[in-house]
Structure formats: C-alpha cells, structure tokens
C-alpha cells in the first residue's frame, strides 16, 4: 500500500482545486531508471486508469501506481515538506537503501 500524510493530502487537494482539474483526478506515482542513485520518482496528476495499475485510497486521496513501480514503492508514504531546503512532495520509501541529496532519486 502507498499512503499519504495529512500535509500531502492538503497540498494535493489545494493543487487539484487551484488548477481546476476534473473531480476524478488522482495522484499517479511511479519509478523510472535514472537519477544519481539509479532510480527516480515520478509524480503527476492523472484521471485515466491504465491496464495493470494498482489503485489505493488513503485519507480520501486516490493514488495510482503501475505494477512495475509498485514493487519499489510498497509501504511508501507520500509527504509534503516546506522547509529551508525547498518545498514539495517527498517520498518516504522504506525500500530505499540509499538516496541522493535532493531526495528525487534512490537505490535499492
């Protein structure tokens, strides 16, 4: 399962509303090869379910991930940080054995 922190929930709702996205909009997360640690996170809004997608809902937020990416993201919490190092969505991934300094890529 992939979960969402309360802070990430509020920021996602605010973005969906401010961008006038359709009511069936969800967060699509995924993993691509690349980045300084080997794998990089993907995060976008979508409203089209694809074959093989895994669908989760936490705190009223729907999260969708493709089957391949799910293997790397099992147990991950999507959070939102707004500190001195920048602000944005953050992946708290228990499967990552190493991460880069910016937190946008990881290795297993």
FIKOLZA-1660 file (N, C-alpha, C; in steps of 0.1 Angstrom, whole numbers, plus 5000, padded with zeros to 4 digits):
% residues 108
   i   px   py   pz ch aa at
   1 5008 4988 5000  A  X  N
   1 5000 5000 5000  A  X CA
   1 5009 5012 5000  A  X  C
   2 5004 5023 4994  A  X  N
   2 5010 5036 4994  A  X CA
   2 5001 5045 5002  A  X  C
   3 5006 5053 5011  A  X  N
   3 4998 5062 5020  A  X CA
   3 5002 5076 5017  A  X  C
   4 4993 5085 5023  A  X  N
   4 4995 5100 5021  A  X CA
   4 4995 5106 5035  A  X  C
   5 5004 5115 5038  A  X  N
   5 5004 5122 5051  A  X CA
   5 4993 5132 5050  A  X  C
   6 4989 5137 5062  A  X  N
   6 4979 5148 5062  A  X CA
   6 4983 5160 5055  A  X  C
   7 4996 5164 5056  A  X  N
   7 5001 5175 5050  A  X CA
   7 5001 5174 5034  A  X  C
   8 5005 5162 5029  A  X  N
   8 5004 5159 5015  A  X CA
   8 4990 5160 5010  A  X  C
   9 4981 5154 5018  A  X  N
   9 4967 5155 5014  A  X CA
   9 4962 5169 5011  A  X  C
  10 4965 5178 5021  A  X  N
  10 4960 5191 5020  A  X CA
  10 4966 5198 5007  A  X  C
  11 4979 5196 5005  A  X  N
  11 4985 5203 4994  A  X CA
  11 4980 5197 4980  A  X  C
  12 4978 5184 4980  A  X  N
  12 4972 5178 4968  A  X CA
  12 4958 5184 4965  A  X  C
  13 4950 5184 4975  A  X  N
  13 4936 5190 4973  A  X CA
  13 4937 5204 4968  A  X  C
  14 4946 5212 4974  A  X  N
  14 4947 5226 4970  A  X CA
  14 4952 5227 4956  A  X  C
  15 4961 5219 4952  A  X  N
  15 4966 5220 4938  A  X CA
  15 4955 5215 4928  A  X  C
  16 4948 5205 4931  A  X  N
  16 4937 5200 4922  A  X CA
  16 4927 5211 4921  A  X  C
  17 4923 5217 4931  A  X  N
  17 4913 5228 4931  A  X CA
  17 4918 5240 4923  A  X  C
  18 4931 5244 4927  A  X  N
  18 4936 5257 4921  A  X CA
  18 4938 5255 4906  A  X  C
  19 4941 5243 4901  A  X  N
  19 4943 5240 4887  A  X CA
  19 4930 5236 4880  A  X  C
  20 4919 5237 4886  A  X  N
  20 4906 5233 4881  A  X CA
  20 4906 5220 4874  A  X  C
  21 4912 5210 4880  A  X  N
  21 4913 5196 4875  A  X CA
  21 4899 5189 4876  A  X  C
  22 4897 5179 4868  A  X  N
  22 4884 5172 4869  A  X CA
  22 4882 5166 4883  A  X  C
  23 4870 5163 4887  A  X  N
  23 4867 5158 4900  A  X CA
  23 4873 5144 4902  A  X  C
  24 4875 5136 4891  A  X  N
  24 4881 5123 4892  A  X CA
  24 4896 5122 4892  A  X  C
  25 4903 5133 4894  A  X  N
  25 4917 5134 4894  A  X CA
  25 4923 5127 4905  A  X  C
  26 4934 5120 4903  A  X  N
  26 4941 5112 4913  A  X CA
  26 4956 5115 4911  A  X  C
  27 4964 5110 4921  A  X  N
  27 4979 5112 4920  A  X CA
  27 4984 5099 4915  A  X  C
  28 4992 5100 4904  A  X  N
  28 4999 5089 4898  A  X CA
  28 5014 5090 4902  A  X  C
  29 5019 5079 4909  A  X  N
  29 5033 5079 4913  A  X CA
  29 5039 5067 4905  A  X  C
  30 5052 5068 4903  A  X  N
  30 5060 5058 4896  A  X CA
  30 5075 5059 4898  A  X  C
  31 5082 5050 4892  A  X  N
  31 5096 5050 4892  A  X CA
  31 5102 5048 4878  A  X  C
  32 5112 5056 4875  A  X  N
  32 5119 5055 4863  A  X CA
  32 5134 5052 4866  A  X  C
  33 5141 5046 4856  A  X  N
  33 5155 5044 4857  A  X CA
  33 5162 5058 4856  A  X  C
  34 5172 5061 4863  A  X  N
  34 5179 5074 4862  A  X CA
  34 5181 5081 4875  A  X  C
  35 5186 5092 4875  A  X  N
  35 5190 5100 4887  A  X CA
  35 5203 5095 4892  A  X  C
  36 5208 5103 4902  A  X  N
  36 5222 5100 4907  A  X CA
  36 5222 5087 4915  A  X  C
  37 5211 5082 4920  A  X  N
  37 5211 5070 4928  A  X CA
  37 5206 5058 4920  A  X  C
  38 5202 5059 4908  A  X  N
  38 5198 5048 4900  A  X CA
  38 5183 5048 4896  A  X  C
  39 5175 5052 4905  A  X  N
  39 5160 5052 4902  A  X CA
  39 5155 5066 4906  A  X  C
  40 5145 5071 4898  A  X  N
  40 5140 5084 4901  A  X CA
  40 5125 5083 4903  A  X  C
  41 5119 5091 4911  A  X  N
  41 5105 5091 4914  A  X CA
  41 5097 5099 4903  A  X  C
  42 5085 5095 4900  A  X  N
  42 5076 5103 4891  A  X CA
  42 5064 5106 4899  A  X  C
  43 5058 5118 4897  A  X  N
  43 5046 5122 4904  A  X CA
  43 5039 5131 4895  A  X  C
  44 5026 5128 4893  A  X  N
  44 5018 5137 4884  A  X CA
  44 5003 5135 4887  A  X  C
  45 4995 5144 4883  A  X  N
  45 4980 5142 4884  A  X CA
  45 4976 5136 4871  A  X  C
  46 4965 5127 4872  A  X  N
  46 4960 5120 4861  A  X CA
  46 4945 5117 4864  A  X  C
  47 4938 5112 4854  A  X  N
  47 4924 5108 4856  A  X CA
  47 4921 5096 4847  A  X  C
  48 4931 5089 4842  A  X  N
  48 4930 5078 4833  A  X CA
  48 4937 5065 4840  A  X  C
  49 4929 5055 4843  A  X  N
  49 4934 5043 4849  A  X CA
  49 4939 5035 4837  A  X  C
  50 4951 5029 4838  A  X  N
  50 4957 5020 4827  A  X CA
  50 4957 5006 4832  A  X  C
  51 4957 4997 4822  A  X  N
  51 4958 4983 4825  A  X CA
  51 4970 4979 4834  A  X  C
  52 4968 4972 4844  A  X  N
  52 4978 4968 4853  A  X CA
  52 4981 4978 4865  A  X  C
  53 4974 4989 4865  A  X  N
  53 4976 4999 4876  A  X CA
  53 4971 4993 4889  A  X  C
  54 4978 4997 4899  A  X  N
  54 4974 4994 4913  A  X CA
  54 4967 5006 4919  A  X  C
  55 4956 5005 4925  A  X  N
  55 4948 5017 4929  A  X CA
  55 4947 5016 4945  A  X  C
  56 4950 5027 4951  A  X  N
  56 4949 5028 4966  A  X CA
  56 4942 5041 4969  A  X  C
  57 4936 5041 4981  A  X  N
  57 4930 5054 4986  A  X CA
  57 4934 5055 5001  A  X  C
  58 4938 5067 5004  A  X  N
  58 4942 5070 5018  A  X CA
  58 4938 5084 5021  A  X  C
  59 4931 5086 5032  A  X  N
  59 4926 5099 5036  A  X CA
  59 4918 5106 5026  A  X  C
  60 4911 5099 5017  A  X  N
  60 4903 5105 5007  A  X CA
  60 4910 5108 4994  A  X  C
  61 4923 5105 4993  A  X  N
  61 4932 5108 4982  A  X CA
  61 4934 5094 4974  A  X  C
  62 4931 5094 4962  A  X  N
  62 4933 5082 4954  A  X CA
  62 4948 5083 4948  A  X  C
  63 4955 5072 4950  A  X  N
  63 4969 5071 4945  A  X CA
  63 4969 5059 4935  A  X  C
  64 4975 5061 4924  A  X  N
  64 4976 5050 4913  A  X CA
  64 4991 5048 4910  A  X  C
  65 4995 5036 4908  A  X  N
  65 5009 5032 4905  A  X CA
  65 5009 5021 4895  A  X  C
  66 5018 5021 4886  A  X  N
  66 5019 5010 4876  A  X CA
  66 5025 4998 4884  A  X  C
  67 5023 4986 4878  A  X  N
  67 5027 4973 4885  A  X CA
  67 5042 4973 4888  A  X  C
  68 5050 4977 4878  A  X  N
  68 5064 4976 4879  A  X CA
  68 5069 4985 4890  A  X  C
  69 5064 4998 4890  A  X  N
  69 5068 5007 4900  A  X CA
  69 5064 5003 4914  A  X  C
  70 5053 4997 4915  A  X  N
  70 5047 4993 4928  A  X CA
  70 5057 4984 4936  A  X  C
  71 5065 4976 4929  A  X  N
  71 5075 4967 4936  A  X CA
  71 5085 4976 4944  A  X  C
  72 5088 4988 4939  A  X  N
  72 5098 4996 4945  A  X CA
  72 5092 5006 4955  A  X  C
  73 5078 5007 4955  A  X  N
  73 5072 5017 4963  A  X CA
  73 5063 5011 4974  A  X  C
  74 5063 4998 4976  A  X  N
  74 5054 4992 4986  A  X CA
  74 5058 4998 5000  A  X  C
  75 5048 5002 5007  A  X  N
  75 5049 5008 5020  A  X CA
  75 5054 5023 5021  A  X  C
  76 5054 5029 5009  A  X  N
  76 5059 5043 5008  A  X CA
  76 5048 5053 5013  A  X  C
  77 5052 5063 5020  A  X  N
  77 5043 5074 5024  A  X CA
  77 5047 5086 5015  A  X  C
  78 5037 5092 5009  A  X  N
  78 5038 5105 5002  A  X CA
  78 5036 5116 5012  A  X  C
  79 5046 5125 5014  A  X  N
  79 5045 5136 5023  A  X CA
  79 5048 5149 5016  A  X  C
  80 5046 5160 5023  A  X  N
  80 5049 5173 5017  A  X CA
  80 5058 5180 5027  A  X  C
  81 5069 5185 5022  A  X  N
  81 5078 5193 5030  A  X CA
  81 5079 5207 5026  A  X  C
  82 5080 5216 5035  A  X  N
  82 5081 5231 5031  A  X CA
  82 5092 5238 5039  A  X  C
  83 5103 5232 5040  A  X  N
  83 5114 5238 5048  A  X CA
  83 5124 5246 5040  A  X  C
  84 5135 5249 5047  A  X  N
  84 5145 5257 5041  A  X CA
  84 5152 5251 5028  A  X  C
  85 5151 5237 5028  A  X  N
  85 5157 5230 5016  A  X CA
  85 5148 5230 5004  A  X  C
  86 5138 5237 5005  A  X  N
  86 5128 5237 4994  A  X CA
  86 5115 5231 4998  A  X  C
  87 5105 5232 4990  A  X  N
  87 5092 5226 4993  A  X CA
  87 5087 5218 4982  A  X  C
  88 5079 5208 4985  A  X  N
  88 5074 5199 4975  A  X CA
  88 5070 5186 4981  A  X  C
  89 5065 5177 4973  A  X  N
  89 5061 5163 4977  A  X CA
  89 5074 5155 4979  A  X  C
  90 5074 5147 4989  A  X  N
  90 5085 5139 4993  A  X CA
  90 5081 5124 4995  A  X  C
  91 5089 5115 4990  A  X  N
  91 5086 5100 4991  A  X CA
  91 5094 5095 5003  A  X  C
  92 5087 5090 5013  A  X  N
  92 5093 5083 5025  A  X CA
  92 5092 5068 5022  A  X  C
  93 5103 5063 5015  A  X  N
  93 5103 5050 5010  A  X CA
  93 5111 5040 5018  A  X  C
  94 5105 5030 5025  A  X  N
  94 5112 5021 5034  A  X CA
  94 5121 5011 5025  A  X  C
  95 5119 5010 5012  A  X  N
  95 5126 5001 5004  A  X CA
  95 5139 5007 4999  A  X  C
  96 5141 5020 5000  A  X  N
  96 5153 5027 4995  A  X CA
  96 5165 5024 5004  A  X  C
  97 5176 5019 4999  A  X  N
  97 5188 5016 5007  A  X CA
  97 5197 5028 5006  A  X  C
  98 5195 5037 4996  A  X  N
  98 5203 5049 4995  A  X CA
  98 5195 5059 4987  A  X  C
  99 5197 5072 4990  A  X  N
  99 5190 5083 4983  A  X CA
  99 5200 5093 4980  A  X  C
 100 5197 5102 4970  A  X  N
 100 5206 5113 4967  A  X CA
 100 5203 5124 4976  A  X  C
 101 5211 5134 4976  A  X  N
 101 5210 5146 4985  A  X CA
 101 5197 5153 4983  A  X  C
 102 5192 5154 4970  A  X  N
 102 5180 5161 4968  A  X CA
 102 5167 5153 4971  A  X  C
 103 5168 5140 4972  A  X  N
 103 5157 5132 4976  A  X CA
 103 5148 5128 4964  A  X  C
 104 5153 5131 4952  A  X  N
 104 5145 5128 4940  A  X CA
 104 5149 5115 4933  A  X  C
 105 5159 5108 4938  A  X  N
 105 5163 5095 4933  A  X CA
 105 5167 5086 4944  A  X  C
 106 5167 5073 4942  A  X  N
 106 5170 5064 4952  A  X CA
 106 5176 5051 4946  A  X  C
 107 5181 5042 4954  A  X  N
 107 5186 5029 4950  A  X CA
 107 5181 5019 4960  A  X  C
 108 5180 5006 4955  A  X  N
 108 5175 4995 4964  A  X CA
 108 5186 4985 4966  A  X  C
% end
